[in-house]
Amino acid sequence: MKIIFTEHAKFEALRRGIAEDLIISVIERPQQRLMSKKGRIIAQSKYYDKIEGKEMLLRVVVIESAGNYKVITVYKTSRSDKYWIKGG
C-alpha cells in the first residue's frame, strides 16, 4: 500500500498540527471507514490529543485506487458525536 499526500493535505496537516505518522496509522487501521457523498473514503479514529488535552476525532479523506491511497485532506475535531457512527 502506498500513501500519497496532496500538497493541500500536507498544508492542512501542518497548519492543524497533525503528525504524518498519526495520519498514516488512521489510514492503515481506522476505527471507522465511511463513504463520502463524493465517493471518497473517510478513515476516522478517536485519539487523545496532548496539545488539546482531550479526546479528538481525526478524519482523513482519501481516494483509494489499486490499493493505494491519495490523501485529499485531514482534520481533527472535538465534536466526534457529529461524525461518529454509533455501533459502527
KOLMIDREN-927092 format. One record per atom (N, C-alpha, C, O, CB): x, y, z; residue in one letter; atom name. Coordinates in nm, 2 decimals, padded with zeros to 4 digits. Glycine has a CB too. Layout:
KOLMIDREN-927092
[[X,Y,Z],'A','CA']
...
***
This chain:
KOLMIDREN-927092
[[00.09,-00.12,00.00],'M','N']
[[00.00,00.00,00.00],'M','CA']
[[00.09,00.12,00.00],'M','C']
[[00.18,00.13,00.08],'M','O']
[[-00.10,00.00,00.12],'M','CB']
[[00.06,00.21,-00.09],'K','N']
[[00.13,00.34,-00.10],'K','CA']
[[00.04,00.45,-00.06],'K','C']
[[-00.08,00.46,-00.10],'K','O']
[[00.19,00.36,-00.24],'K','CB']
[[00.09,00.54,00.03],'I','N']
[[00.01,00.66,00.07],'I','CA']
[[00.07,00.78,00.01],'I','C']
[[00.19,00.81,00.04],'I','O']
[[00.00,00.67,00.23],'I','CB']
[[00.00,00.86,-00.06],'I','N']
[[00.04,00.98,-00.13],'I','CA']
[[-00.03,01.10,-00.07],'I','C']
[[-00.16,01.10,-00.07],'I','O']
[[00.02,00.97,-00.28],'I','CB']
[[00.04,01.20,-00.03],'F','N']
[[-00.02,01.32,00.03],'F','CA']
[[-00.02,01.43,-00.08],'F','C']
[[00.08,01.46,-00.14],'F','O']
[[00.06,01.37,00.15],'F','CB']
[[-00.14,01.49,-00.10],'T','N']
[[-00.15,01.60,-00.19],'T','CA']
[[-00.09,01.72,-00.12],'T','C']
[[-00.07,01.72,00.00],'T','O']
[[-00.30,01.63,-00.23],'T','CB']
[[-00.06,01.82,-00.20],'E','N']
[[00.00,01.95,-00.14],'E','CA']
[[-00.10,02.01,-00.04],'E','C']
[[-00.06,02.06,00.07],'E','O']
[[00.04,02.05,-00.25],'E','CB']
[[-00.23,02.00,-00.07],'H','N']
[[-00.33,02.06,00.01],'H','CA']
[[-00.33,01.98,00.15],'H','C']
[[-00.34,02.04,00.25],'H','O']
[[-00.47,02.05,-00.05],'H','CB']
[[-00.32,01.85,00.14],'A','N']
[[-00.33,01.77,00.26],'A','CA']
[[-00.20,01.80,00.35],'A','C']
[[-00.21,01.81,00.47],'A','O']
[[-00.33,01.61,00.23],'A','CB']
[[-00.09,01.81,00.29],'K','N']
[[00.04,01.85,00.36],'K','CA']
[[00.02,01.98,00.43],'K','C']
[[00.05,01.99,00.55],'K','O']
[[00.16,01.85,00.27],'K','CB']
[[-00.03,02.08,00.36],'F','N']
[[-00.05,02.21,00.41],'F','CA']
[[-00.15,02.21,00.53],'F','C']
[[-00.12,02.27,00.64],'F','O']
[[-00.11,02.30,00.30],'F','CB']
[[-00.26,02.14,00.52],'E','N']
[[-00.36,02.13,00.62],'E','CA']
[[-00.31,02.06,00.74],'E','C']
[[-00.34,02.10,00.86],'E','O']
[[-00.49,02.07,00.57],'E','CB']
[[-00.24,01.95,00.72],'A','N']
[[-00.18,01.87,00.84],'A','CA']
[[-00.09,01.96,00.92],'A','C']
[[-00.09,01.96,01.04],'A','O']
[[-00.11,01.75,00.79],'A','CB']
[[00.00,02.03,00.85],'L','N']
[[00.09,02.12,00.91],'L','CA']
[[00.02,02.24,00.98],'L','C']
[[00.05,02.27,01.10],'L','O']
[[00.19,02.18,00.81],'L','CB']
[[-00.07,02.30,00.92],'R','N']
[[-00.15,02.41,00.98],'R','CA']
[[-00.23,02.37,01.10],'R','C']
[[-00.24,02.44,01.19],'R','O']
[[-00.24,02.47,00.87],'R','CB']
[[-00.28,02.25,01.10],'R','N']
[[-00.36,02.20,01.20],'R','CA']
[[-00.28,02.12,01.31],'R','C']
[[-00.34,02.07,01.41],'R','O']
[[-00.47,02.11,01.15],'R','CB']
[[-00.15,02.10,01.29],'G','N']
[[-00.07,02.04,01.39],'G','CA']
[[-00.10,01.89,01.40],'G','C']
[[-00.10,01.83,01.51],'G','O']
[[-00.09,02.10,01.52],'G','CB']
[[-00.12,01.82,01.28],'I','N']
[[-00.15,01.68,01.28],'I','CA']
[[-00.02,01.61,01.23],'I','C']
[[00.02,01.63,01.11],'I','O']
[[-00.27,01.65,01.20],'I','CB']
[[00.03,01.52,01.30],'A','N']
[[00.15,01.44,01.26],'A','CA']
[[00.12,01.34,01.15],'A','C']
[[00.02,01.28,01.15],'A','O']
[[00.21,01.37,01.39],'A','CB']
[[00.22,01.33,01.06],'E','N']
[[00.20,01.24,00.95],'E','CA']
[[00.19,01.10,00.99],'E','C']
[[00.11,01.02,00.94],'E','O']
[[00.32,01.25,00.85],'E','CB']
[[00.26,01.06,01.10],'D','N']
[[00.25,00.92,01.14],'D','CA']
[[00.11,00.89,01.20],'D','C']
[[00.07,00.77,01.19],'D','O']
[[00.36,00.89,01.25],'D','CB']
[[00.05,00.98,01.26],'L','N']
[[-00.09,00.97,01.31],'L','CA']
[[-00.18,00.95,01.19],'L','C']
[[-00.27,00.86,01.20],'L','O']
[[-00.13,01.09,01.40],'L','CB']
[[-00.17,01.03,01.09],'I','N']
[[-00.25,01.02,00.97],'I','CA']
[[-00.24,00.88,00.90],'I','C']
[[-00.33,00.82,00.87],'I','O']
[[-00.21,01.13,00.87],'I','CB']
[[-00.11,00.84,00.89],'I','N']
[[-00.09,00.70,00.83],'I','CA']
[[-00.15,00.59,00.91],'I','C']
[[-00.21,00.50,00.86],'I','O']
[[00.07,00.68,00.82],'I','CB']
[[-00.14,00.60,01.05],'S','N']
[[-00.20,00.50,01.13],'S','CA']
[[-00.35,00.49,01.12],'S','C']
[[-00.41,00.38,01.12],'S','O']
[[-00.16,00.52,01.28],'S','CB']
[[-00.41,00.61,01.10],'V','N']
[[-00.56,00.61,01.08],'V','CA']
[[-00.60,00.55,00.95],'V','C']
[[-00.70,00.48,00.93],'V','O']
[[-00.61,00.75,01.09],'V','CB']
[[-00.52,00.58,00.84],'I','N']
[[-00.54,00.52,00.71],'I','CA']
[[-00.53,00.36,00.72],'I','C']
[[-00.61,00.29,00.66],'I','O']
[[-00.45,00.58,00.60],'I','CB']
[[-00.42,00.32,00.78],'E','N']
[[-00.39,00.18,00.79],'E','CA']
[[-00.49,00.10,00.88],'E','C']
[[-00.52,-00.02,00.85],'E','O']
[[-00.25,00.15,00.83],'E','CB']
[[-00.53,00.16,00.99],'R','N']
[[-00.61,00.09,01.09],'R','CA']
[[-00.72,00.19,01.14],'R','C']
[[-00.72,00.22,01.26],'R','O']
[[-00.53,00.04,01.21],'R','CB']
[[-00.81,00.23,01.06],'P','N']
[[-00.92,00.32,01.10],'P','CA']
[[-01.02,00.25,01.20],'P','C']
[[-01.05,00.13,01.18],'P','O']
[[-00.99,00.38,00.99],'P','CB']
[[-01.07,00.32,01.29],'Q','N']
[[-01.18,00.27,01.38],'Q','CA']
[[-01.31,00.26,01.30],'Q','C']
[[-01.39,00.18,01.32],'Q','O']
[[-01.19,00.35,01.51],'Q','CB']
[[-01.32,00.36,01.21],'Q','N']
[[-01.44,00.36,01.12],'Q','CA']
[[-01.39,00.40,00.98],'Q','C']
[[-01.30,00.48,00.96],'Q','O']
[[-01.55,00.45,01.17],'Q','CB']
[[-01.46,00.35,00.88],'R','N']
[[-01.43,00.38,00.74],'R','CA']
[[-01.57,00.41,00.67],'R','C']
[[-01.65,00.32,00.67],'R','O']
[[-01.35,00.26,00.67],'R','CB']
[[-01.58,00.53,00.63],'L','N']
[[-01.71,00.57,00.57],'L','CA']
[[-01.69,00.62,00.43],'L','C']
[[-01.58,00.65,00.38],'L','O']
[[-01.77,00.69,00.66],'L','CB']
[[-01.80,00.62,00.35],'M','N']
[[-01.80,00.68,00.22],'M','CA']
[[-01.86,00.82,00.22],'M','C']
[[-01.96,00.85,00.29],'M','O']
[[-01.88,00.59,00.12],'M','CB']
[[-01.79,00.91,00.15],'S','N']
[[-01.84,01.05,00.14],'S','CA']
[[-01.94,01.06,00.03],'S','C']
[[-01.96,00.97,-00.05],'S','O']
[[-01.72,01.15,00.12],'S','CB']
[[-02.01,01.17,00.03],'K','N']
[[-02.10,01.20,-00.08],'K','CA']
[[-02.04,01.20,-00.22],'K','C']
[[-02.10,01.17,-00.32],'K','O']
[[-02.18,01.33,-00.06],'K','CB']
[[-01.91,01.24,-00.22],'K','N']
[[-01.83,01.24,-00.35],'K','CA']
[[-01.77,01.11,-00.38],'K','C']
[[-01.69,01.10,-00.48],'K','O']
[[-01.73,01.35,-00.34],'K','CB']
[[-01.80,01.01,-00.31],'G','N']
[[-01.74,00.88,-00.33],'G','CA']
[[-01.60,00.86,-00.28],'G','C']
[[-01.53,00.76,-00.31],'G','O']
[[-01.74,00.85,-00.48],'G','CB']
[[-01.55,00.95,-00.20],'R','N']
[[-01.42,00.93,-00.13],'R','CA']
[[-01.44,00.85,00.00],'R','C']
[[-01.55,00.84,00.05],'R','O']
[[-01.36,01.07,-00.11],'R','CB']
[[-01.33,00.80,00.05],'I','N']
[[-01.33,00.73,00.17],'I','CA']
[[-01.29,00.82,00.28],'I','C']
[[-01.19,00.90,00.27],'I','O']
[[-01.23,00.61,00.17],'I','CB']
[[-01.36,00.82,00.40],'I','N']
[[-01.32,00.89,00.51],'I','CA']
[[-01.28,00.79,00.62],'I','C']
[[-01.36,00.71,00.67],'I','O']
[[-01.44,00.98,00.57],'I','CB']
[[-01.15,00.79,00.65],'A','N']
[[-01.10,00.70,00.76],'A','CA']
[[-01.10,00.79,00.88],'A','C']
[[-01.04,00.90,00.88],'A','O']
[[-00.96,00.64,00.72],'A','CB']
[[-01.15,00.73,00.99],'Q','N']
[[-01.15,00.81,01.11],'Q','CA']
[[-01.13,00.73,01.23],'Q','C']
[[-01.17,00.61,01.24],'Q','O']
[[-01.29,00.89,01.13],'Q','CB']
[[-01.06,00.79,01.33],'S','N']
[[-01.03,00.73,01.46],'S','CA']
[[-01.03,00.83,01.57],'S','C']
[[-00.99,00.95,01.55],'S','O']
[[-00.90,00.65,01.45],'S','CB']
[[-01.07,00.79,01.69],'K','N']
[[-01.06,00.87,01.81],'K','CA']
[[-00.92,00.86,01.87],'K','C']
[[-00.86,00.75,01.86],'K','O']
[[-01.17,00.84,01.91],'K','CB']
[[-00.87,00.96,01.92],'Y','N']
[[-00.74,00.96,01.99],'Y','CA']
[[-00.73,01.07,02.09],'Y','C']
[[-00.81,01.16,02.09],'Y','O']
[[-00.62,00.97,01.88],'Y','CB']
[[-00.64,01.06,02.18],'Y','N']
[[-00.62,01.16,02.28],'Y','CA']
[[-00.51,01.26,02.23],'Y','C']
[[-00.40,01.22,02.20],'Y','O']
[[-00.57,01.10,02.42],'Y','CB']
[[-00.55,01.38,02.22],'D','N']
[[-00.46,01.49,02.17],'D','CA']
[[-00.40,01.56,02.29],'D','C']
[[-00.47,01.62,02.37],'D','O']
[[-00.54,01.59,02.08],'D','CB']
[[-00.27,01.54,02.30],'K','N']
[[-00.19,01.60,02.41],'K','CA']
[[-00.20,01.75,02.41],'K','C']
[[-00.20,01.82,02.52],'K','O']
[[-00.05,01.55,02.41],'K','CB']
[[-00.19,01.81,02.30],'I','N']
[[-00.20,01.96,02.29],'I','CA']
[[-00.33,02.02,02.33],'I','C']
[[-00.34,02.11,02.40],'I','O']
[[-00.16,02.00,02.14],'I','CB']
[[-00.44,01.95,02.28],'E','N']
[[-00.57,02.00,02.31],'E','CA']
[[-00.61,01.95,02.46],'E','C']
[[-00.70,02.01,02.52],'E','O']
[[-00.67,01.94,02.21],'E','CB']
[[-00.55,01.84,02.50],'G','N']
[[-00.58,01.79,02.63],'G','CA']
[[-00.71,01.72,02.64],'G','C']
[[-00.78,01.72,02.75],'G','O']
[[-00.57,01.90,02.73],'G','CB']
[[-00.76,01.66,02.53],'K','N']
[[-00.88,01.59,02.53],'K','CA']
[[-00.89,01.49,02.42],'K','C']
[[-00.81,01.49,02.33],'K','O']
[[-01.00,01.69,02.53],'K','CB']
[[-01.00,01.41,02.42],'E','N']
[[-01.02,01.32,02.31],'E','CA']
[[-01.06,01.39,02.18],'E','C']
[[-01.15,01.48,02.19],'E','O']
[[-01.12,01.21,02.35],'E','CB']
[[-01.00,01.36,02.07],'M','N']
[[-01.04,01.42,01.94],'M','CA']
[[-01.07,01.31,01.84],'M','C']
[[-01.04,01.19,01.86],'M','O']
[[-00.92,01.51,01.89],'M','CB']
[[-01.13,01.35,01.73],'L','N']
[[-01.16,01.26,01.62],'L','CA']
[[-01.07,01.31,01.50],'L','C']
[[-01.08,01.42,01.46],'L','O']
[[-01.31,01.26,01.59],'L','CB']
[[-00.99,01.22,01.45],'L','N']
[[-00.91,01.25,01.33],'L','CA']
[[-00.98,01.19,01.21],'L','C']
[[-01.01,01.08,01.21],'L','O']
[[-00.77,01.20,01.34],'L','CB']
[[-01.01,01.28,01.11],'R','N']
[[-01.08,01.23,00.99],'R','CA']
[[-00.98,01.26,00.87],'R','C']
[[-00.93,01.37,00.85],'R','O']
[[-01.21,01.31,00.97],'R','CB']
[[-00.96,01.15,00.79],'V','N']
[[-00.87,01.16,00.68],'V','CA']
[[-00.95,01.12,00.56],'V','C']
[[-01.00,01.01,00.54],'V','O']
[[-00.75,01.06,00.70],'V','CB']
[[-00.96,01.22,00.46],'V','N']
[[-01.03,01.20,00.34],'V','CA']
[[-00.93,01.15,00.23],'V','C']
[[-00.83,01.22,00.20],'V','O']
[[-01.11,01.33,00.29],'V','CB']
[[-00.96,01.03,00.18],'V','N']
[[-00.87,00.97,00.08],'V','CA']
[[-00.95,00.92,-00.04],'V','C']
[[-01.07,00.90,-00.04],'V','O']
[[-00.79,00.86,00.14],'V','CB']
[[-00.87,00.91,-00.15],'I','N']
[[-00.92,00.84,-00.27],'I','CA']
[[-00.84,00.71,-00.28],'I','C']
[[-00.72,00.72,-00.28],'I','O']
[[-00.91,00.93,-00.40],'I','CB']
[[-00.91,00.60,-00.29],'E','N']
[[-00.84,00.47,-00.30],'E','CA']
[[-00.84,00.42,-00.45],'E','C']
[[-00.94,00.43,-00.51],'E','O']
[[-00.91,00.36,-00.21],'E','CB']
[[-00.72,00.38,-00.49],'S','N']
[[-00.71,00.33,-00.63],'S','CA']
[[-00.60,00.23,-00.63],'S','C']
[[-00.49,00.25,-00.60],'S','O']
[[-00.68,00.45,-00.72],'S','CB']
[[-00.64,00.11,-00.67],'A','N']
[[-00.54,-00.01,-00.69],'A','CA']
[[-00.46,-00.03,-00.56],'A','C']
[[-00.34,-00.06,-00.56],'A','O']
[[-00.44,00.02,-00.80],'A','CB']
[[-00.53,-00.02,-00.45],'G','N']
[[-00.46,-00.04,-00.32],'G','CA']
[[-00.38,00.07,-00.26],'G','C']
[[-00.32,00.06,-00.16],'G','O']
[[-00.38,-00.16,-00.33],'G','CB']
[[-00.38,00.18,-00.34],'N','N']
[[-00.30,00.30,-00.29],'N','CA']
[[-00.40,00.40,-00.24],'N','C']
[[-00.52,00.40,-00.28],'N','O']
[[-00.22,00.36,-00.41],'N','CB']
[[-00.35,00.49,-00.16],'Y','N']
[[-00.44,00.60,-00.10],'Y','CA']
[[-00.38,00.73,-00.13],'Y','C']
[[-00.26,00.76,-00.10],'Y','O']
[[-00.45,00.57,00.05],'Y','CB']
[[-00.46,00.82,-00.18],'K','N']
[[-00.42,00.96,-00.21],'K','CA']
[[-00.50,01.04,-00.10],'K','C']
[[-00.62,01.05,-00.11],'K','O']
[[-00.46,01.01,-00.35],'K','CB']
[[-00.42,01.11,-00.01],'V','N']
[[-00.48,01.19,00.09],'V','CA']
[[-00.52,01.32,00.04],'V','C']
[[-00.44,01.40,-00.01],'V','O']
[[-00.38,01.20,00.21],'V','CB']
[[-00.65,01.35,00.05],'I','N']
[[-00.70,01.48,-00.01],'I','CA']
[[-00.70,01.59,00.10],'I','C']
[[-00.65,01.70,00.07],'I','O']
[[-00.85,01.46,-00.05],'I','CB']
[[-00.74,01.55,00.22],'T','N']
[[-00.74,01.65,00.33],'T','CA']
[[-00.75,01.57,00.46],'T','C']
[[-00.78,01.45,00.46],'T','O']
[[-00.85,01.75,00.32],'T','CB']
[[-00.72,01.64,00.57],'V','N']
[[-00.72,01.58,00.70],'V','CA']
[[-00.76,01.69,00.80],'V','C']
[[-00.71,01.80,00.79],'V','O']
[[-00.58,01.52,00.73],'V','CB']
[[-00.84,01.65,00.90],'Y','N']
[[-00.87,01.74,01.01],'Y','CA']
[[-00.91,01.67,01.13],'Y','C']
[[-00.95,01.55,01.13],'Y','O']
[[-00.98,01.84,00.96],'Y','CB']
[[-00.90,01.74,01.24],'K','N']
[[-00.94,01.69,01.37],'K','CA']
[[-01.05,01.77,01.43],'K','C']
[[-01.06,01.89,01.40],'K','O']
[[-00.81,01.68,01.47],'K','CB']
[[-01.13,01.71,01.51],'T','N']
[[-01.24,01.78,01.57],'T','CA']
[[-01.27,01.72,01.71],'T','C']
[[-01.25,01.60,01.73],'T','O']
[[-01.37,01.77,01.48],'T','CB']
[[-01.32,01.80,01.80],'S','N']
[[-01.36,01.75,01.93],'S','CA']
[[-01.51,01.71,01.92],'S','C']
[[-01.56,01.66,02.02],'S','O']
[[-01.34,01.86,02.04],'S','CB']
[[-01.58,01.74,01.81],'R','N']
[[-01.72,01.71,01.80],'R','CA']
[[-01.74,01.57,01.74],'R','C']
[[-01.80,01.56,01.63],'R','O']
[[-01.79,01.82,01.72],'R','CB']
[[-01.68,01.47,01.80],'S','N']
[[-01.69,01.33,01.74],'S','CA']
[[-01.84,01.29,01.73],'S','C']
[[-01.87,01.21,01.65],'S','O']
[[-01.62,01.24,01.83],'S','CB']
[[-01.93,01.34,01.82],'D','N']
[[-02.07,01.30,01.81],'D','CA']
[[-02.13,01.33,01.68],'D','C']
[[-02.23,01.27,01.64],'D','O']
[[-02.14,01.36,01.93],'D','CB']
[[-02.08,01.44,01.61],'K','N']
[[-02.13,01.48,01.49],'K','CA']
[[-02.10,01.38,01.37],'K','C']
[[-02.18,01.37,01.28],'K','O']
[[-02.08,01.62,01.45],'K','CB']
[[-01.98,01.32,01.38],'Y','N']
[[-01.93,01.23,01.27],'Y','CA']
[[-01.93,01.08,01.30],'Y','C']
[[-01.93,01.00,01.21],'Y','O']
[[-01.80,01.28,01.24],'Y','CB']
[[-01.93,01.05,01.43],'W','N']
[[-01.91,00.91,01.47],'W','CA']
[[-02.04,00.83,01.45],'W','C']
[[-02.14,00.87,01.49],'W','O']
[[-01.87,00.90,01.62],'W','CB']
[[-02.03,00.72,01.38],'I','N']
[[-02.14,00.63,01.36],'I','CA']
[[-02.16,00.54,01.47],'I','C']
[[-02.07,00.45,01.50],'I','O']
[[-02.13,00.56,01.22],'I','CB']
[[-02.26,00.55,01.55],'K','N']
[[-02.29,00.46,01.67],'K','CA']
[[-02.30,00.32,01.62],'K','C']
[[-02.37,00.29,01.52],'K','O']
[[-02.41,00.51,01.74],'K','CB']
[[-02.23,00.23,01.69],'G','N']
[[-02.23,00.09,01.66],'G','CA']
[[-02.15,00.05,01.54],'G','C']
[[-02.16,-00.06,01.49],'G','O']
[[-02.37,00.05,01.64],'G','CB']
[[-02.08,00.15,01.48],'G','N']
[[-02.00,00.13,01.36],'G','CA']
[[-01.86,00.09,01.38],'G','C']
[[-01.79,00.07,01.28],'G','O']
[[-02.01,00.25,01.27],'G','CB']
***
